[in-house]
Amino acid sequence: MEFFENRPKRPFLLFVHSWNWLGQKWLRYRTRKALLRLSDEQLKDVGLTRHDLGC
């Protein structure tokens, strides 16, 4: 018997990909929210401007 013949099916693959996608969106949202709370001087220390954030 070959390896791929005995391989289990992946019924939850769509769920896993959706969960990962939502996690990335949530992390991006939290990061953007934290950066928007910084002052212009703090953003400059990090090397960003308000224009970089899309404001």
PyMOL Python script that loads the backbone (N, CA, C, O; Angstrom):
from pymol import cmd

cmd.read_pdbstr("""\
ATOM      1  N   MET A   1       0.852  -1.180   0.000  1.00  0.00           N
ATOM      2  CA  MET A   1       0.000   0.000   0.000  1.00  0.00           C
ATOM      3  C   MET A   1       0.895   1.240   0.000  1.00  0.00           C
ATOM      4  O   MET A   1       1.846   1.337   0.777  1.00  0.00           O
ATOM      5  N   GLU A   2       0.580   2.161  -0.865  1.00  0.00           N
ATOM      6  CA  GLU A   2       1.334   3.403  -0.971  1.00  0.00           C
ATOM      7  C   GLU A   2       0.944   4.366   0.154  1.00  0.00           C
ATOM      8  O   GLU A   2      -0.096   4.211   0.794  1.00  0.00           O
ATOM      9  N   PHE A   3       1.789   5.344   0.375  1.00  0.00           N
ATOM     10  CA  PHE A   3       1.545   6.333   1.428  1.00  0.00           C
ATOM     11  C   PHE A   3       0.252   7.108   1.171  1.00  0.00           C
ATOM     12  O   PHE A   3      -0.552   7.302   2.082  1.00  0.00           O
ATOM     13  N   PHE A   4       0.059   7.544  -0.062  1.00  0.00           N
ATOM     14  CA  PHE A   4      -1.088   8.392  -0.365  1.00  0.00           C
ATOM     15  C   PHE A   4      -2.403   7.619  -0.372  1.00  0.00           C
ATOM     16  O   PHE A   4      -3.470   8.221  -0.248  1.00  0.00           O
ATOM     17  N   GLU A   5      -2.345   6.309  -0.513  1.00  0.00           N
ATOM     18  CA  GLU A   5      -3.573   5.515  -0.476  1.00  0.00           C
ATOM     19  C   GLU A   5      -4.124   5.423   0.939  1.00  0.00           C
ATOM     20  O   GLU A   5      -5.336   5.334   1.138  1.00  0.00           O
ATOM     21  N   ASN A   6      -3.240   5.443   1.904  1.00  0.00           N
ATOM     22  CA  ASN A   6      -3.649   5.301   3.296  1.00  0.00           C
ATOM     23  C   ASN A   6      -3.769   6.654   3.999  1.00  0.00           C
ATOM     24  O   ASN A   6      -4.012   6.714   5.204  1.00  0.00           O
ATOM     25  N   ARG A   7      -3.602   7.714   3.253  1.00  0.00           N
ATOM     26  CA  ARG A   7      -3.635   9.053   3.840  1.00  0.00           C
ATOM     27  C   ARG A   7      -5.071   9.450   4.188  1.00  0.00           C
ATOM     28  O   ARG A   7      -5.971   9.271   3.368  1.00  0.00           O
ATOM     29  N   PRO A   8      -5.296   9.981   5.379  1.00  0.00           N
ATOM     30  CA  PRO A   8      -6.662  10.386   5.740  1.00  0.00           C
ATOM     31  C   PRO A   8      -7.101  11.613   4.947  1.00  0.00           C
ATOM     32  O   PRO A   8      -6.276  12.423   4.523  1.00  0.00           O
ATOM     33  N   LYS A   9      -8.373  11.731   4.762  1.00  0.00           N
ATOM     34  CA  LYS A   9      -8.942  12.894   4.072  1.00  0.00           C
ATOM     35  C   LYS A   9      -8.853  14.110   4.986  1.00  0.00           C
ATOM     36  O   LYS A   9      -8.739  13.982   6.205  1.00  0.00           O
ATOM     37  N   ARG A  10      -8.907  15.277   4.381  1.00  0.00           N
ATOM     38  CA  ARG A  10      -8.811  16.523   5.164  1.00  0.00           C
ATOM     39  C   ARG A  10     -10.136  17.284   5.111  1.00  0.00           C
ATOM     40  O   ARG A  10     -10.254  18.255   4.364  1.00  0.00           O
ATOM     41  N   PRO A  11     -11.120  16.866   5.881  1.00  0.00           N
ATOM     42  CA  PRO A  11     -12.427  17.531   5.797  1.00  0.00           C
ATOM     43  C   PRO A  11     -12.431  18.934   6.396  1.00  0.00           C
ATOM     44  O   PRO A  11     -13.303  19.738   6.067  1.00  0.00           O
ATOM     45  N   PHE A  12     -11.483  19.238   7.258  1.00  0.00           N
ATOM     46  CA  PHE A  12     -11.495  20.527   7.937  1.00  0.00           C
ATOM     47  C   PHE A  12     -10.489  21.508   7.348  1.00  0.00           C
ATOM     48  O   PHE A  12     -10.163  22.515   7.977  1.00  0.00           O
ATOM     49  N   LEU A  13      -9.994  21.221   6.146  1.00  0.00           N
ATOM     50  CA  LEU A  13      -8.985  22.077   5.527  1.00  0.00           C
ATOM     51  C   LEU A  13      -9.528  23.491   5.294  1.00  0.00           C
ATOM     52  O   LEU A  13      -8.830  24.473   5.549  1.00  0.00           O
ATOM     53  N   LEU A  14     -10.752  23.595   4.819  1.00  0.00           N
ATOM     54  CA  LEU A  14     -11.356  24.914   4.609  1.00  0.00           C
ATOM     55  C   LEU A  14     -11.500  25.658   5.935  1.00  0.00           C
ATOM     56  O   LEU A  14     -11.261  26.864   5.999  1.00  0.00           O
ATOM     57  N   PHE A  15     -11.884  24.956   6.977  1.00  0.00           N
ATOM     58  CA  PHE A  15     -12.012  25.569   8.297  1.00  0.00           C
ATOM     59  C   PHE A  15     -10.662  26.091   8.791  1.00  0.00           C
ATOM     60  O   PHE A  15     -10.586  27.192   9.336  1.00  0.00           O
ATOM     61  N   VAL A  16      -9.604  25.312   8.605  1.00  0.00           N
ATOM     62  CA  VAL A  16      -8.270  25.713   9.060  1.00  0.00           C
ATOM     63  C   VAL A  16      -7.798  26.940   8.288  1.00  0.00           C
ATOM     64  O   VAL A  16      -7.265  27.876   8.883  1.00  0.00           O
ATOM     65  N   HIS A  17      -7.986  26.946   6.981  1.00  0.00           N
ATOM     66  CA  HIS A  17      -7.574  28.101   6.180  1.00  0.00           C
ATOM     67  C   HIS A  17      -8.381  29.347   6.559  1.00  0.00           C
ATOM     68  O   HIS A  17      -7.833  30.447   6.634  1.00  0.00           O
ATOM     69  N   SER A  18      -9.653  29.172   6.791  1.00  0.00           N
ATOM     70  CA  SER A  18     -10.495  30.308   7.186  1.00  0.00           C
ATOM     71  C   SER A  18     -10.068  30.848   8.546  1.00  0.00           C
ATOM     72  O   SER A  18     -10.020  32.061   8.750  1.00  0.00           O
ATOM     73  N   TRP A  19      -9.760  29.952   9.467  1.00  0.00           N
ATOM     74  CA  TRP A  19      -9.325  30.359  10.804  1.00  0.00           C
ATOM     75  C   TRP A  19      -8.008  31.140  10.723  1.00  0.00           C
ATOM     76  O   TRP A  19      -7.854  32.168  11.382  1.00  0.00           O
ATOM     77  N   ASN A  20      -7.065  30.654   9.918  1.00  0.00           N
ATOM     78  CA  ASN A  20      -5.783  31.345   9.749  1.00  0.00           C
ATOM     79  C   ASN A  20      -5.978  32.706   9.107  1.00  0.00           C
ATOM     80  O   ASN A  20      -5.337  33.678   9.509  1.00  0.00           O
ATOM     81  N   TRP A  21      -6.856  32.790   8.113  1.00  0.00           N
ATOM     82  CA  TRP A  21      -7.126  34.054   7.433  1.00  0.00           C
ATOM     83  C   TRP A  21      -7.715  35.065   8.419  1.00  0.00           C
ATOM     84  O   TRP A  21      -7.305  36.226   8.441  1.00  0.00           O
ATOM     85  N   LEU A  22      -8.670  34.626   9.229  1.00  0.00           N
ATOM     86  CA  LEU A  22      -9.258  35.516  10.230  1.00  0.00           C
ATOM     87  C   LEU A  22      -8.225  35.951  11.263  1.00  0.00           C
ATOM     88  O   LEU A  22      -8.239  37.101  11.702  1.00  0.00           O
ATOM     89  N   GLY A  23      -7.342  35.059  11.650  1.00  0.00           N
ATOM     90  CA  GLY A  23      -6.292  35.407  12.602  1.00  0.00           C
ATOM     91  C   GLY A  23      -5.360  36.472  12.055  1.00  0.00           C
ATOM     92  O   GLY A  23      -4.955  37.380  12.780  1.00  0.00           O
ATOM     93  N   GLN A  24      -5.019  36.364  10.776  1.00  0.00           N
ATOM     94  CA  GLN A  24      -4.157  37.375  10.155  1.00  0.00           C
ATOM     95  C   GLN A  24      -4.868  38.725  10.073  1.00  0.00           C
ATOM     96  O   GLN A  24      -4.266  39.768  10.327  1.00  0.00           O
ATOM     97  N   LYS A  25      -6.142  38.697   9.719  1.00  0.00           N
ATOM     98  CA  LYS A  25      -6.910  39.953   9.659  1.00  0.00           C
ATOM     99  C   LYS A  25      -7.008  40.593  11.034  1.00  0.00           C
ATOM    100  O   LYS A  25      -6.878  41.811  11.159  1.00  0.00           O
ATOM    101  N   TRP A  26      -7.237  39.791  12.066  1.00  0.00           N
ATOM    102  CA  TRP A  26      -7.350  40.312  13.428  1.00  0.00           C
ATOM    103  C   TRP A  26      -6.032  40.928  13.884  1.00  0.00           C
ATOM    104  O   TRP A  26      -6.024  41.994  14.498  1.00  0.00           O
ATOM    105  N   LEU A  27      -4.921  40.263  13.586  1.00  0.00           N
ATOM    106  CA  LEU A  27      -3.612  40.777  13.967  1.00  0.00           C
ATOM    107  C   LEU A  27      -3.314  42.087  13.236  1.00  0.00           C
ATOM    108  O   LEU A  27      -2.778  43.019  13.836  1.00  0.00           O
ATOM    109  N   ARG A  28      -3.649  42.164  11.969  1.00  0.00           N
ATOM    110  CA  ARG A  28      -3.446  43.389  11.203  1.00  0.00           C
ATOM    111  C   ARG A  28      -4.304  44.526  11.768  1.00  0.00           C
ATOM    112  O   ARG A  28      -3.846  45.666  11.855  1.00  0.00           O
ATOM    113  N   TYR A  29      -5.536  44.220  12.147  1.00  0.00           N
ATOM    114  CA  TYR A  29      -6.440  45.219  12.735  1.00  0.00           C
ATOM    115  C   TYR A  29      -5.881  45.747  14.055  1.00  0.00           C
ATOM    116  O   TYR A  29      -5.871  46.955  14.291  1.00  0.00           O
ATOM    117  N   ARG A  30      -5.414  44.834  14.916  1.00  0.00           N
ATOM    118  CA  ARG A  30      -4.880  45.248  16.214  1.00  0.00           C
ATOM    119  C   ARG A  30      -3.606  46.076  16.062  1.00  0.00           C
ATOM    120  O   ARG A  30      -3.399  47.043  16.795  1.00  0.00           O
ATOM    121  N   THR A  31      -2.753  45.695  15.112  1.00  0.00           N
ATOM    122  CA  THR A  31      -1.510  46.432  14.880  1.00  0.00           C
ATOM    123  C   THR A  31      -1.816  47.834  14.383  1.00  0.00           C
ATOM    124  O   THR A  31      -1.232  48.808  14.858  1.00  0.00           O
ATOM    125  N   ARG A  32      -2.725  47.936  13.432  1.00  0.00           N
ATOM    126  CA  ARG A  32      -3.088  49.257  12.893  1.00  0.00           C
ATOM    127  C   ARG A  32      -3.709  50.133  13.976  1.00  0.00           C
ATOM    128  O   ARG A  32      -3.422  51.327  14.058  1.00  0.00           O
ATOM    129  N   LYS A  33      -4.553  49.539  14.796  1.00  0.00           N
ATOM    130  CA  LYS A  33      -5.188  50.286  15.886  1.00  0.00           C
ATOM    131  C   LYS A  33      -4.146  50.812  16.872  1.00  0.00           C
ATOM    132  O   LYS A  33      -4.244  51.947  17.338  1.00  0.00           O
ATOM    133  N   ALA A  34      -3.143  49.980  17.190  1.00  0.00           N
ATOM    134  CA  ALA A  34      -2.082  50.398  18.112  1.00  0.00           C
ATOM    135  C   ALA A  34      -1.231  51.503  17.498  1.00  0.00           C
ATOM    136  O   ALA A  34      -0.848  52.447  18.190  1.00  0.00           O
ATOM    137  N   LEU A  35      -0.934  51.396  16.211  1.00  0.00           N
ATOM    138  CA  LEU A  35      -0.129  52.424  15.550  1.00  0.00           C
ATOM    139  C   LEU A  35      -0.875  53.751  15.452  1.00  0.00           C
ATOM    140  O   LEU A  35      -0.261  54.814  15.539  1.00  0.00           O
ATOM    141  N   LEU A  36      -2.183  53.698  15.272  1.00  0.00           N
ATOM    142  CA  LEU A  36      -2.960  54.935  15.194  1.00  0.00           C
ATOM    143  C   LEU A  36      -2.998  55.686  16.520  1.00  0.00           C
ATOM    144  O   LEU A  36      -3.226  56.896  16.541  1.00  0.00           O
ATOM    145  N   ARG A  37      -2.776  54.974  17.629  1.00  0.00           N
ATOM    146  CA  ARG A  37      -2.765  55.628  18.935  1.00  0.00           C
ATOM    147  C   ARG A  37      -1.449  56.350  19.224  1.00  0.00           C
ATOM    148  O   ARG A  37      -1.378  57.151  20.155  1.00  0.00           O
ATOM    149  N   LEU A  38      -0.406  56.076  18.436  1.00  0.00           N
ATOM    150  CA  LEU A  38       0.886  56.712  18.660  1.00  0.00           C
ATOM    151  C   LEU A  38       0.881  58.151  18.156  1.00  0.00           C
ATOM    152  O   LEU A  38       0.150  58.494  17.227  1.00  0.00           O
ATOM    153  N   SER A  39       1.702  58.980  18.781  1.00  0.00           N
ATOM    154  CA  SER A  39       1.838  60.363  18.330  1.00  0.00           C
ATOM    155  C   SER A  39       2.728  60.392  17.088  1.00  0.00           C
ATOM    156  O   SER A  39       3.367  59.398  16.743  1.00  0.00           O
ATOM    157  N   ASP A  40       2.758  61.551  16.423  1.00  0.00           N
ATOM    158  CA  ASP A  40       3.588  61.701  15.228  1.00  0.00           C
ATOM    159  C   ASP A  40       5.070  61.499  15.544  1.00  0.00           C
ATOM    160  O   ASP A  40       5.811  60.935  14.740  1.00  0.00           O
ATOM    161  N   GLU A  41       5.492  61.961  16.712  1.00  0.00           N
ATOM    162  CA  GLU A  41       6.899  61.800  17.095  1.00  0.00           C
ATOM    163  C   GLU A  41       7.243  60.329  17.348  1.00  0.00           C
ATOM    164  O   GLU A  41       8.326  59.870  16.985  1.00  0.00           O
ATOM    165  N   GLN A  42       6.328  59.601  17.966  1.00  0.00           N
ATOM    166  CA  GLN A  42       6.564  58.182  18.208  1.00  0.00           C
ATOM    167  C   GLN A  42       6.598  57.402  16.893  1.00  0.00           C
ATOM    168  O   GLN A  42       7.409  56.492  16.724  1.00  0.00           O
ATOM    169  N   LEU A  43       5.718  57.765  15.973  1.00  0.00           N
ATOM    170  CA  LEU A  43       5.731  57.121  14.661  1.00  0.00           C
ATOM    171  C   LEU A  43       7.042  57.399  13.930  1.00  0.00           C
ATOM    172  O   LEU A  43       7.581  56.530  13.246  1.00  0.00           O
ATOM    173  N   LYS A  44       7.546  58.626  14.086  1.00  0.00           N
ATOM    174  CA  LYS A  44       8.808  58.978  13.446  1.00  0.00           C
ATOM    175  C   LYS A  44       9.947  58.137  14.013  1.00  0.00           C
ATOM    176  O   LYS A  44      10.849  57.741  13.275  1.00  0.00           O
ATOM    177  N   ASP A  45       9.916  57.859  15.320  1.00  0.00           N
ATOM    178  CA  ASP A  45      10.935  57.009  15.940  1.00  0.00           C
ATOM    179  C   ASP A  45      10.923  55.598  15.351  1.00  0.00           C
ATOM    180  O   ASP A  45      11.968  54.960  15.220  1.00  0.00           O
ATOM    181  N   VAL A  46       9.743  55.127  15.002  1.00  0.00           N
ATOM    182  CA  VAL A  46       9.597  53.796  14.423  1.00  0.00           C
ATOM    183  C   VAL A  46       9.957  53.811  12.936  1.00  0.00           C
ATOM    184  O   VAL A  46      10.291  52.775  12.360  1.00  0.00           O
ATOM    185  N   GLY A  47       9.885  54.983  12.329  1.00  0.00           N
ATOM    186  CA  GLY A  47      10.190  55.104  10.912  1.00  0.00           C
ATOM    187  C   GLY A  47       8.949  55.145  10.039  1.00  0.00           C
ATOM    188  O   GLY A  47       9.002  54.806   8.857  1.00  0.00           O
ATOM    189  N   LEU A  48       7.822  55.565  10.627  1.00  0.00           N
ATOM    190  CA  LEU A  48       6.563  55.660   9.899  1.00  0.00           C
ATOM    191  C   LEU A  48       6.008  57.060   9.967  1.00  0.00           C
ATOM    192  O   LEU A  48       6.426  57.864  10.800  1.00  0.00           O
ATOM    193  N   THR A  49       5.060  57.354   9.084  1.00  0.00           N
ATOM    194  CA  THR A  49       4.317  58.618   9.125  1.00  0.00           C
ATOM    195  C   THR A  49       2.824  58.277   9.102  1.00  0.00           C
ATOM    196  O   THR A  49       2.444  57.125   8.893  1.00  0.00           O
ATOM    197  N   ARG A  50       1.994  59.282   9.316  1.00  0.00           N
ATOM    198  CA  ARG A  50       0.550  59.070   9.234  1.00  0.00           C
ATOM    199  C   ARG A  50       0.147  58.649   7.816  1.00  0.00           C
ATOM    200  O   ARG A  50      -0.799  57.885   7.625  1.00  0.00           O
ATOM    201  N   HIS A  51       0.883  59.162   6.837  1.00  0.00           N
ATOM    202  CA  HIS A  51       0.591  58.800   5.446  1.00  0.00           C
ATOM    203  C   HIS A  51       0.820  57.308   5.204  1.00  0.00           C
ATOM    204  O   HIS A  51       0.088  56.688   4.433  1.00  0.00           O
ATOM    205  N   ASP A  52       1.821  56.733   5.850  1.00  0.00           N
ATOM    206  CA  ASP A  52       2.098  55.298   5.707  1.00  0.00           C
ATOM    207  C   ASP A  52       0.955  54.454   6.264  1.00  0.00           C
ATOM    208  O   ASP A  52       0.731  53.335   5.801  1.00  0.00           O
ATOM    209  N   LEU A  53       0.235  54.973   7.246  1.00  0.00           N
ATOM    210  CA  LEU A  53      -0.856  54.242   7.857  1.00  0.00           C
ATOM    211  C   LEU A  53      -2.155  54.377   7.075  1.00  0.00           C
ATOM    212  O   LEU A  53      -3.124  53.674   7.359  1.00  0.00           O
ATOM    213  N   GLY A  54      -2.184  55.264   6.104  1.00  0.00           N
ATOM    214  CA  GLY A  54      -3.379  55.431   5.301  1.00  0.00           C
ATOM    215  C   GLY A  54      -4.385  56.386   5.893  1.00  0.00           C
ATOM    216  O   GLY A  54      -5.570  56.315   5.569  1.00  0.00           O
ATOM    217  N   CYS A  55      -3.942  57.273   6.749  1.00  0.00           N
ATOM    218  CA  CYS A  55      -4.859  58.239   7.375  1.00  0.00           C
ATOM    219  C   CYS A  55      -5.013  59.462   6.514  1.00  0.00           C
ATOM    220  O   CYS A  55      -5.744  60.384   6.875  1.00  0.00           O
TER     221      CYS A  55
END
""", "prot")
cmd.dss("prot")
cmd.show_as("cartoon", "prot")
cmd.util.cbc("prot")
cmd.orient("prot")
